[in-house]
Amino acid sequence: MIRHGTTVYPTIPPRVEYTLTTLGQSLAEPITALRQWTETHINEIERARARVTPSPSAG
């Protein structure tokens, strides 16, 4: 049975395969760009987090 990008196989235990819709696949490029940006700026991100995140001992 196939429904909305999901294939269900009549086996025991049940087996299901999922696929992305065309709309979901269209997110691949922007998500990849966001990942690359994050990898490029990870040190700056961590420094900014350290400035605004209280340390556990400050509790």
Beta strands, then each sheet from edge to edge (+ up, - down):
strand 1: 2-3
strand 2: 6-9
strand 3: 15-18
sheet 1: 1+ 2- 3+
end
